[in-house]
Amino acid sequence: MVAGGGASVIYSDTICDLGGGRDLANYGEYSGAPSESQTFEYAKTILGLMTKEMNPQGKVLIIGGGIANFTNVAATFKGIVRALKDYKHLLIEHKISIFVRRGGPNYQEGLRVMRDVGAELEVPVHVFGPETHMTAIVSMALGKRRTPKSLVPDQPHILSQRLSPASSMGSLVEDSSDLKESSPKLSHRVVVQLWSSEQESALTETTSLFTSETQSIIYGMQPRACQSMLDFDHLCSRKTPSVAAMVYPFSGNHKQKFYFGKREVLIPVYKELSEALGKFPSVDVVINFASLRSAHESTIEVMQYPQIRTIAIIAEGIPEHHTRVLIKIANKKKVTIIGPATVGGIKPGCFKIGNTGGMTDNIISSKLYRPGSVAYVSRSGGMSNELNNIIANKTNGVFEGVAIGGDRYPGSTFLDHLLRYHDDPNVKMLVLLGEVGGTEEYKVCEAVKSGRIFKPLVAWCIGTCTKMFSSEVQFGHAGACANAKEETSEVKNKALLEAGVHVPDSFDTLGVLIG
């Protein structure tokens, strides 16, 4: 059971990379902030399938995920715990061991609940937090490395959990020097060619989507996302909130109270978009939380106003035809669309979209309150938060990051954002996390081969496990399915490497290559 479309693919990749592909049984992905009851029903389905047949050697249940942006980890884990209690005797009878890794909102409480249920059920449950590499639990589960015997109950994030990626054969590490020694090694030498001042001076002047003065309108009643943005603003020492107003067509005009640091502020809520934009002419970003039923119409309405330059569409499930219509209109009006099916993006020290970046503790630990010099683009919103963590640990931090969304036709592409990053003199390195399905990565290859992109680019396409399956596999994202050989991750990673992009051996060595 894995939370997040991108993370679920990476866990499958890692199992196959470590030789466990033939033992991979049921693949389950849950995301989008499911409730406790929803996770309970889902977990029962997985456990029911898992305990249908006996394996004399026992079985392994992996409950993993990236660092969540907005999913309440404690609530989802409580649903899983209820299901585990219902299956107590079958878990013991089938010799099932459980490995857990998760981060995000209320993850400490969620990990505590999972630890406690292991002791109560007398079932082996090994629990780890975000300081453990996301896929480290896979090598433990497959017996490729030693599993720590015990953890300090009240501190799920202590140094004793700081384990290197799954491909490492090392064991529990005690300090950062041991962590470096046990990290996986690249199979090839990395040579980075520096660019000249003449090359950089020849770049066209780029226009940033977000600055420390950017203000936005949230379309939809999303107080949680609004407060998250204001908390980020305060951490970044912004003078004014990044949210000017909210638009909610199903109520009259009113104001809602939020906190900007310790100070209370009133954010106006308008029934009509036109009135909100008329009151705030400096707003140039709209974050559209409308449902899949109305996201198309509301986005078309937003694009009628020339002051809007960027629109983030959060909803997933929008018909592909509608998305292509939106892209056509946006290109004509020179509007940047991020999404659909995205958590958004973040520019440290300046602006973040909705729930991107998670809660305050993750903003601080990933150094998102101030800009670094590494810019990334990914499809997965959940994995963008993992990239924030990896880049913060390996470099001076993130300059900007965008998740373009998991649909087959994203409003903006990998190349759109990479070129924008590349032409900014403050960006020194680019990172691309692609995935199985689609052909956008080949446009990046052409840009590198032609010399249009000359700054260091590290790229990896997840979904390499598809070669283990005899038929097409549809992963969590709508666009994560290879309809041709060219759309497989294996072929795309090879093409990127041949084009001159820095490509790791696996997701586990992505951080090593970035550093």
FIDREN-635471 format. One record per residue (C-alpha): x, y, z; residue number from 1. Coordinates in Angstrom, 2 decimals. Example, Ala and Ser with C-alpha at 12.3 -4.5 7.8 and 13.67 -1.06 7.14 Angstrom:
// FIDREN-635471
        c1        c2        c3     k
     12.30     -4.50      7.80     1
     13.67     -1.06      7.14     2
// end
This chain:
// FIDREN-635471
        c1        c2        c3     k
      0.00      0.00      0.00     1
      1.61      3.22     -1.16     2
      0.39      6.80     -0.89     3
      0.93      8.77     -4.09     4
      0.93      7.91     -7.78     5
      4.62      8.70     -8.28     6
      5.77      7.03     -5.05     7
      3.87      3.84     -5.87     8
      5.73      3.52     -9.17     9
      9.09      4.08     -7.46    10
      8.41      1.38     -4.85    11
      7.55     -1.06     -7.64    12
     10.72     -0.07     -9.51    13
     12.84     -0.66     -6.42    14
     11.33     -4.09     -5.70    15
     12.11     -5.14     -9.27    16
     15.63     -3.61     -9.16    17
     16.41     -5.66     -6.06    18
     15.26     -8.90     -7.64    19
     11.81     -9.11     -6.09    20
      9.80     -8.53     -9.24    21
      8.49    -12.09     -9.40    22
      7.24    -11.83     -5.81    23
      5.41     -8.53     -6.32    24
      1.78     -9.51     -5.71    25
     -0.79     -6.76     -5.23    26
     -0.12     -3.19     -6.20    27
     -2.22     -0.63     -4.37    28
     -2.05      3.17     -4.40    29
     -4.10      5.55     -2.29    30
     -3.79      9.33     -2.31    31
     -5.78     12.56     -2.37    32
     -6.29     12.82      1.40    33
     -8.56      9.78      1.92    34
    -10.50      9.62      5.16    35
     -9.94      7.08      7.92    36
    -12.97      5.05      6.81    37
    -11.90      5.05      3.16    38
     -8.43      3.83      4.07    39
     -9.95      1.21      6.35    40
    -12.00     -0.29      3.51    41
     -9.06     -0.10      1.12    42
     -6.69     -1.78      3.59    43
     -9.20     -4.59      4.18    44
     -9.26     -5.28      0.44    45
     -5.47     -5.52      0.31    46
     -5.26     -7.71      3.41    47
     -8.05     -9.94      2.13    48
     -6.13    -10.60     -1.08    49
     -2.90    -11.04      0.83    50
     -4.26    -13.75      3.13    51
     -6.05    -15.85      0.50    52
     -3.10    -18.19     -0.04    53
     -0.38    -19.36      2.31    54
      3.36    -18.92      1.64    55
      5.56    -21.07      3.91    56
      8.25    -18.36      3.96    57
      5.80    -15.66      5.00    58
      4.78    -12.44      3.29    59
      5.69     -8.76      3.41    60
      3.37     -5.76      3.49    61
      4.98     -2.45      2.55    62
      3.11      0.66      3.67    63
      5.09      3.47      2.10    64
      4.93      6.90      0.59    65
      6.69     10.18      0.07    66
      6.43     13.25      2.26    67
      2.79     14.23      1.94    68
      1.77     17.76      1.01    69
     -1.66     17.76      2.64    70
     -2.79     14.20      3.42    71
     -3.31     13.67      7.15    72
     -0.95     10.77      7.77    73
     -2.37     10.03     11.22    74
     -5.94      9.75      9.92    75
     -5.03      7.41      7.07    76
     -2.86      5.25      9.32    77
     -5.67      4.90     11.85    78
     -7.81      3.42      9.08    79
     -5.04      0.97      8.21    80
     -4.62      0.06     11.89    81
     -8.32     -0.79     12.19    82
     -7.97     -3.18      9.25    83
     -4.82     -4.74     10.72    84
     -6.66     -5.42     13.99    85
     -9.49     -7.13     12.09    86
     -6.96     -9.40     10.40    87
     -4.82    -10.06     13.49    88
     -5.03    -13.87     13.49    89
     -4.56    -14.14      9.71    90
     -1.52    -11.85      9.85    91
      0.08    -14.13     12.43    92
     -0.96    -17.30     10.60    93
      0.48    -16.08      7.29    94
      3.71    -14.82      8.95    95
      3.28    -11.31      7.59    96
      5.91     -8.67      8.35    97
      5.06     -5.00      7.89    98
      7.43     -2.17      6.88    99
      6.29      1.45      7.11   100
      7.83      4.71      5.87   101
      5.92      8.00      5.68   102
      6.20     11.73      6.23   103
      3.88     14.71      6.04   104
      1.14     16.34      8.14   105
      0.79     14.66     11.56   106
      3.20     11.90     10.55   107
      4.61     11.63     14.10   108
      1.20     10.60     15.45   109
      0.67      8.24     12.53   110
      4.00      6.50     13.10   111
      3.29      6.17     16.82   112
     -0.04      4.50     16.08   113
      1.64      2.05     13.70   114
      4.34      1.21     16.26   115
      1.76      0.61     18.97   116
     -0.33     -1.73     16.81   117
      2.73     -3.89     16.13   118
      3.20     -4.45     19.86   119
     -0.51     -5.05     20.40   120
     -0.94     -7.56     17.56   121
      2.41     -9.30     18.12   122
      3.17     -8.79     14.44   123
      6.58     -7.46     13.23   124
      5.97     -3.80     12.30   125
      9.04     -1.70     11.40   126
      8.32      2.02     11.32   127
     10.37      4.88      9.82   128
      9.92      8.58      9.20   129
     11.05     11.07      6.52   130
     14.71     11.06      7.60   131
     14.87      7.51      6.27   132
     15.19      7.34      2.50   133
     11.84      6.57      0.91   134
     12.77      3.16     -0.48   135
     15.10      1.96      2.29   136
     12.34     -0.23      3.69   137
     12.27     -2.26      0.47   138
     15.80     -3.63      0.91   139
     15.00     -4.40      4.55   140
     11.83     -6.20      3.56   141
     13.69     -8.27      0.96   142
     16.47     -9.17      3.40   143
     19.10     -7.14      1.58   144
     20.04     -5.19      4.68   145
     19.66     -5.40      8.45   146
     16.46     -4.06      9.96   147
     16.87     -1.98     13.16   148
     15.65     -3.93     16.18   149
     14.06     -1.04     18.04   150
     13.33      2.66     17.82   151
     12.85      5.35     20.42   152
      9.02      5.51     20.71   153
      8.69      9.27     21.18   154
     11.17     10.32     18.49   155
     10.36      8.72     15.13   156
     12.82     11.02     13.37   157
     16.00     10.43     15.41   158
     19.39      9.77     13.84   159
     19.05      6.02     14.35   160
     16.50      6.03     11.54   161
     18.65      7.86      9.02   162
     19.05      5.05      6.56   163
     20.46      5.25      3.08   164
     18.50      4.26     -0.07   165
     17.32      0.76     -0.75   166
     20.15     -0.21     -3.10   167
     22.67      0.20     -0.30   168
     23.67     -2.99      1.48   169
     24.65     -1.08      4.63   170
     22.83     -1.30      7.94   171
     21.75      1.10     10.63   172
     23.92      4.22     10.68   173
     24.71      6.33     13.72   174
     25.90      9.64     12.25   175
     26.09     11.61      9.03   176
     29.57     10.35      8.12   177
     28.39      6.74      8.24   178
     25.35      7.79      6.24   179
     27.58      9.07      3.44   180
     29.72      5.94      3.48   181
     26.71      3.65      3.23   182
     25.03      5.62      0.45   183
     24.83      3.90     -2.94   184
     27.56      4.57     -5.46   185
     27.12      5.56     -9.09   186
     28.26      3.00    -11.63   187
     29.83      5.67    -13.85   188
     32.02      8.72    -13.55   189
     30.31     12.09    -13.68   190
     31.90     14.90    -15.70   191
     30.22     18.31    -15.57   192
     31.12     20.84    -18.24   193
     31.03     24.43    -17.04   194
     29.41     27.01    -19.27   195
     31.05     30.25    -20.29   196
     29.99     33.79    -19.43   197
     29.39     34.37    -23.14   198
     26.88     31.52    -23.22   199
     25.04     32.90    -20.22   200
     25.01     36.48    -21.50   201
     23.44     35.23    -24.75   202
     20.43     33.85    -22.92   203
     17.14     35.62    -23.45   204
     15.75     37.50    -20.48   205
     13.28     35.32    -18.63   206
     10.09     36.42    -16.89   207
      9.50     34.71    -13.56   208
      6.05     33.30    -12.84   209
      6.39     34.14     -9.15   210
      8.16     36.80     -7.09   211
      8.05     37.88     -3.45   212
      5.40     40.41     -4.51   213
      3.13     37.92     -6.32   214
     -0.46     37.86     -5.16   215
     -3.11     35.31     -6.05   216
     -6.79     34.51     -5.90   217
     -7.93     31.10     -4.67   218
    -10.94     29.84     -6.64   219
    -12.94     27.67     -4.26   220
    -13.47     27.62     -0.52   221
    -10.08     26.31      0.63   222
     -9.26     27.77      4.06   223
     -6.65     25.10      4.76   224
     -4.70     25.86      1.59   225
     -5.03     29.58      2.21   226
     -3.64     29.30      5.74   227
     -0.81     27.11      4.48   228
      0.16     29.81      1.98   229
      0.03     32.51      4.65   230
      2.22     30.44      7.00   231
      4.75     30.07      4.20   232
      4.61     33.82      3.52   233
      5.39     34.55      7.15   234
      8.33     32.14      7.18   235
      9.68     33.85      4.06   236
      9.31     37.29      5.70   237
      6.93     38.51      3.01   238
      5.48     41.93      3.77   239
      2.06     41.15      2.32   240
      0.09     37.89      2.14   241
      0.26     36.02     -1.17   242
     -3.52     35.46     -1.08   243
     -5.46     38.60     -1.93   244
     -8.92     37.01     -1.97   245
    -10.96     33.87     -2.49   246
    -13.79     33.32     -4.95   247
    -16.69     31.04     -4.01   248
    -19.75     31.19     -6.30   249
    -22.03     29.45     -3.77   250
    -22.11     32.11     -1.07   251
    -22.44     35.85     -0.71   252
    -19.56     38.25     -0.23   253
    -17.97     37.99      3.21   254
    -14.60     37.84      4.96   255
    -12.76     34.99      6.62   256
    -10.24     35.24      9.43   257
     -6.72     33.83      9.01   258
     -3.37     34.22     10.71   259
     -0.38     36.00      9.17   260
      2.22     35.07     11.74   261
      0.70     36.11     15.09   262
     -1.46     38.76     13.47   263
     -5.05     38.13     12.48   264
     -6.01     39.14      8.93   265
     -9.31     39.14      7.09   266
     -9.29     37.67      3.57   267
    -12.30     38.73      1.46   268
    -14.42     36.07     -0.23   269
    -16.32     37.11     -3.36   270
    -19.13     35.42     -5.20   271
    -18.02     36.77     -8.59   272
    -14.53     36.45    -10.05   273
    -14.92     39.76    -11.89   274
    -15.47     41.64     -8.63   275
    -12.45     40.04     -6.97   276
    -10.14     40.87     -9.89   277
    -11.54     44.39    -10.05   278
    -10.70     44.94     -6.39   279
     -7.18     43.51     -6.78   280
     -5.69     44.57    -10.15   281
     -2.20     43.42     -9.11   282
     -3.26     39.76     -8.88   283
     -1.79     37.70    -11.74   284
     -2.14     34.13    -10.40   285
     -5.29     32.07     -9.89   286
     -5.22     28.79     -7.98   287
     -8.26     26.87     -9.20   288
     -9.59     24.33     -6.71   289
    -12.83     23.82     -8.64   290
    -13.92     20.19     -8.98   291
    -13.44     18.19    -12.16   292
    -17.06     19.04    -13.08   293
    -16.50     22.80    -13.18   294
    -12.73     23.23    -13.54   295
    -12.95     23.53    -17.34   296
    -15.60     26.27    -17.35   297
    -14.07     28.21    -14.45   298
    -10.61     28.16    -16.07   299
    -12.04     29.49    -19.33   300
    -13.66     32.28    -17.30   301
    -10.34     33.10    -15.60   302
     -8.55     33.35    -18.95   303
    -10.92     36.11    -20.06   304
     -9.00     38.54    -17.82   305
     -5.69     39.75    -19.31   306
     -4.15     40.43    -15.88   307
     -3.90     36.67    -15.17   308
     -0.62     35.14    -16.34   309
     -0.57     31.86    -14.41   310
     -3.33     29.38    -13.51   311
     -2.87     26.27    -11.36   312
     -5.58     23.64    -11.88   313
     -5.63     21.24     -8.95   314
     -8.47     18.88     -9.95   315
     -7.80     15.51    -11.49   316
    -10.15     13.59    -13.73   317
    -10.84     16.45    -16.16   318
    -11.68     14.98    -19.60   319
     -8.65     15.05    -21.90   320
    -10.60     16.88    -24.60   321
    -11.41     19.70    -22.17   322
     -7.76     19.94    -21.13   323
     -6.60     20.21    -24.73   324
     -9.11     23.02    -25.33   325
     -7.74     24.85    -22.28   326
     -4.16     24.41    -23.50   327
     -5.06     25.85    -26.91   328
     -6.68     28.92    -25.37   329
     -3.83     29.39    -22.89   330
     -1.18     29.26    -25.63   331
     -3.07     31.86    -27.63   332
     -3.36     34.18    -24.62   333
      0.19     33.39    -23.37   334
     -1.07     32.09    -20.05   335
      0.90     29.41    -18.17   336
     -1.21     26.53    -16.89   337
      0.18     24.29    -14.15   338
     -1.83     21.07    -14.00   339
     -4.44     19.63    -14.13   340
     -4.03     16.93    -11.48   341
     -1.28     18.73     -9.63   342
     -0.45     19.97     -6.16   343
      1.14     23.02     -7.82   344
      4.62     24.42     -7.35   345
      6.84     26.44     -5.06   346
      9.42     29.20     -5.32   347
     11.28     29.26     -2.01   348
     11.34     32.63     -0.33   349
      8.67     33.96     -2.68   350
      5.46     32.04     -3.32   351
      3.85     28.64     -3.08   352
      0.70     27.23     -4.65   353
     -1.87     25.92     -2.18   354
     -0.68     22.94     -0.14   355
      2.62     22.50     -2.00   356
      5.57     21.81      0.30   357
      3.52     20.44      3.17   358
      3.40     21.84      6.69   359
      5.73     24.26      8.42   360
      8.09     21.59      9.73   361
      8.76     20.35      6.20   362
      9.14     23.91      4.87   363
     11.87     24.46      7.44   364
     13.62     21.07      7.10   365
     13.69     21.36      3.29   366
     14.89     25.00      3.49   367
     12.00     26.22      1.39   368
     11.86     29.55      3.21   369
     14.79     30.85      1.12   370
     15.96     30.24     -2.47   371
     18.70     27.83     -3.48   372
     20.14     27.36     -6.97   373
     18.60     24.05     -8.13   374
     15.33     24.08    -10.09   375
     13.25     20.97    -10.76   376
     10.16     19.84    -12.62   377
      8.25     16.61    -12.06   378
      4.88     15.10    -12.85   379
      4.13     13.87     -9.35   380
      3.11     16.30     -6.65   381
      4.06     13.92     -3.86   382
      7.45     13.24     -5.38   383
      8.06     16.97     -5.75   384
      8.10     17.09     -1.96   385
     10.63     14.24     -1.90   386
     12.72     16.23     -4.39   387
     12.56     19.23     -2.07   388
     13.98     17.02      0.66   389
     16.67     15.40     -1.51   390
     17.83     18.67     -3.07   391
     17.95     20.41      0.34   392
     20.11     17.60      1.74   393
     22.47     17.44     -1.24   394
     22.79     21.07     -2.39   395
     22.16     24.63     -1.25   396
     18.43     24.13     -1.89   397
     15.59     24.59     -4.32   398
     15.29     27.71     -6.49   399
     11.90     26.72     -7.87   400
      9.96     23.51     -8.39   401
      6.82     22.67    -10.32   402
      4.73     19.50    -10.57   403
      3.10     19.65    -14.01   404
      0.52     16.98    -13.09   405
     -0.10     13.34    -13.82   406
     -2.56     13.68    -16.72   407
     -1.61     12.71    -20.26   408
     -1.92     16.29    -21.49   409
     -0.43     18.71    -18.94   410
     -1.10     22.41    -19.37   411
      2.63     23.13    -19.44   412
      5.42     20.71    -20.24   413
      8.77     19.68    -18.82   414
     10.56     21.73    -21.46   415
      8.47     24.85    -20.82   416
      9.68     25.01    -17.24   417
     13.22     23.77    -17.85   418
     13.84     26.53    -20.40   419
     12.40     29.10    -18.02   420
     14.69     27.88    -15.23   421
     17.67     27.53    -17.53   422
     17.60     31.16    -18.65   423
     17.58     32.48    -15.09   424
     21.14     33.35    -13.99   425
     20.32     32.31    -10.41   426
     19.77     28.68    -11.47   427
     22.92     26.55    -11.63   428
     21.42     23.05    -11.99   429
     18.25     21.51    -13.41   430
     16.46     18.34    -12.25   431
     13.78     16.44    -14.17   432
     11.75     13.57    -12.72   433
      9.78     12.05    -15.58   434
      7.84      8.83    -15.73   435
      6.53      6.09    -17.95   436
      4.07      7.32    -20.59   437
      4.21     10.24    -22.97   438
      7.09     11.55    -25.07   439
      7.82     14.97    -23.58   440
     11.25     13.85    -22.42   441
     12.42     13.55    -26.05   442
     11.90     17.30    -26.52   443
     14.27     17.80    -23.61   444
     16.79     15.51    -25.33   445
     16.67     17.66    -28.47   446
     17.15     20.84    -26.45   447
     20.27     19.39    -24.83   448
     21.72     18.03    -28.07   449
     21.16     21.36    -29.86   450
     22.89     23.26    -27.08   451
     19.76     25.17    -26.09   452
     20.16     23.65    -22.63   453
     23.82     23.72    -21.55   454
     23.50     23.92    -17.76   455
     23.82     20.59    -15.89   456
     20.59     18.59    -16.08   457
     19.96     15.53    -13.91   458
     17.03     13.43    -15.08   459
     15.35     10.12    -14.29   460
     12.14      8.56    -15.58   461
     10.34      6.34    -13.07   462
      8.42      3.25    -14.13   463
     11.31      0.96    -15.10   464
      9.43     -1.96    -13.52   465
      7.10     -2.15    -16.54   466
      9.60     -4.46    -18.26   467
      8.70     -7.10    -15.67   468
      5.08     -7.24    -16.79   469
      3.81     -9.11    -19.83   470
      1.00     -6.61    -20.46   471
      0.53     -2.85    -20.19   472
      0.24     -1.52    -16.65   473
     -1.75      1.59    -15.74   474
     -0.13      3.21    -12.74   475
     -1.70      5.80    -10.43   476
     -1.35      8.78    -12.77   477
     -3.68      8.91    -15.77   478
     -0.71      9.48    -18.08   479
      1.48      6.77    -16.52   480
      0.97      4.07    -19.15   481
      3.28      3.25    -22.05   482
      1.34      2.86    -25.30   483
      4.52      2.37    -27.35   484
      8.11      1.30    -26.76   485
      9.26      4.93    -26.96   486
      7.05      5.75    -23.98   487
      8.74      3.26    -21.64   488
     11.01      4.62    -18.94   489
     13.88      2.37    -19.94   490
     14.00      3.76    -23.49   491
     13.55      7.35    -22.35   492
     16.32      7.09    -19.74   493
     18.64      5.71    -22.41   494
     17.75      8.55    -24.80   495
     18.38     11.14    -22.11   496
     21.78      9.63    -21.31   497
     22.79      9.54    -24.98   498
     21.74     13.19    -25.36   499
     24.20     14.24    -22.69   500
     21.88     14.42    -19.69   501
     23.17     13.16    -16.33   502
     21.13     10.02    -15.68   503
     21.48      7.94    -12.46   504
     21.37      4.15    -12.28   505
     18.06      4.27    -10.40   506
     15.95      6.57     -8.25   507
     18.11      5.57     -5.29   508
     21.19      7.20     -6.82   509
     19.35     10.32     -8.00   510
     20.34     12.18     -4.85   511
     23.96     11.02     -5.17   512
     24.12     12.40     -8.70   513
     22.49     15.69     -7.71   514
     25.03     16.10     -4.91   515
// end
